[in-house]
């Protein structure tokens, strides 16, 4: 019997600063002319176009938007398992196990957003693409200049409970030096239940009386008395560009959590029925497996073959929008799978081994993607995620073959080929739909999501901000058609034991994978240009490689690894500009140093992303003869260093 009980708590504070780019047209129903008033857009004052056809320079009538965002996470996890084995005879063995796990988690995200309106701003990415110049004659650190504080609070509770039972009968029919044959027969029953509840305490918090009087909803000026003229965790690095804002006014965690009572307000709020559900996935399986060995001449042929039958049932209880009202909804579904497999290994020579395998696997969709109704990730963004009750499981048929040469002790050179045919791969598709089709009331959003202020919106305001044609970005996970991956794998590893001491502790492992992707059927992984040409996108890297050098001698060990992957292009739809969004190639350097003090205690230091890799997306237009690209979402994750002690007893 084994058991685990753990509790994880975490906090994350995030401070955002930006200049929103909006339409230059005046909103309907106003008397302001373009370039004047709070309802009109930016004014180009001194603008240029860079080598990638991007507009930059100095603009008038812009706004500054800042966000102070505080997240809290807590997870309590309990797990217990009991296992038993009974030897019926020397050749027959019965084993069984039962396990149960319970994960009770909650997370909150509490943000306060504020603005400076109608100022002049200079934006220049040519100095540094990651740290661009964003400057203004107006101070970014003066709290008295900010207006319209808007609260976006939420609390999400999620409980996952998994109950599992499994029994296996092992029978060794033949077991000699010349041959062996064994049968494994078993079955399992697994129930996975997910409960999710969402609450939004923003409106409650807006009505709480502040210590200096008034409320966030009625006296916004009093709110800014609590704003600090700096970023809470200190001045930001500017990458060597003095024009990059190193400080701006923010709110503290203590203000949001105490006077505004963020989490207390969330817990007191009504459930958000659009993001509340219970889902159960029940999987019953039977399997038969054979393991065998025979001699062909004086060489061993080893293998196993089997088949698994699985019956999967889903039971969903959530809320759907009917006539503008969320009402209880009960849905049941299910499917069956037969999953055969075969793998072989044959000793061509004492040092040369051939492996081959074929098999079918099923990957079930995430319950969140199936059961979620209509979720608003951020009230300040015009986007929703929608569950898909018709999402089918992914089925993959794999073929693998490899030659492995063990040319020295602890040394290997191998070459392998593979083919994977994947059907119904789950793919997140984002598209613009009319706001009316979203199935949500306008009060779920801030006007900032549609180019207005940060206050809560009405449908009339949304229509005014969008010239009567409001749209929203909807993300839904759907099944793609057949995806075929054909690949080549090369690997080399060796312990350099042939070197004189102390250098005999060195060694190396490395691998290289090349993949060709072919998408059939729908266009989820094909980008259709406006001229009708189809560009096949590589949703997995075309090639990856890794190389690891290590030294292990006595109690000391040192390991360094470099892992690289080529660019990829995820599922996307052409919005009319013929620009394809790619994830840039990335390479990461990691290292580990450890020292075993004795047989029971080890000291360890792990360093990840040592070179602080620049991560970004970029856009390419295949019809541009110069193949010019421009970046988006360029940032640094930073280097992570973990120091720890491992022990055993």
Beta strands, then each sheet from edge to edge (+ up, - down):
strand 1: 2-18
strand 2: 43-49
strand 3: 55-87
strand 4: 92-124
strand 5: 133-135
strand 6: 147-175
strand 7: 179-199
strand 8: 277-296
strand 9: 299-322
strand 10: 325-347
strand 11: 352-363
strand 12: 374-375
strand 13: 383-386
strand 14: 394-408
strand 15: 411-423
strand 16: 426-434
strand 17: 471-479
strand 18: 483-495
strand 19: 506-519
strand 20: 526-528
strand 21: 534-536
strand 22: 543-553
strand 23: 556-565
strand 24: 579-583
strand 25: 586-596
strand 26: 601-608
strand 27: 614-621
strand 28: 629-636
strand 29: 640-647
sheet 1: 1+ 3- 2+
sheet 2: 1+ 3- 4+ 5-
sheet 3: 1+ 3- 4+ 6- 7+ 8- 9+ 10- 11+ 14- 15+ 18- 19+ 22- 23+ 25- 26+ 29-
sheet 4: 12+ 13- 17- 16+
sheet 5: 20+ 21-
sheet 6: 24+ 27- 28+
end
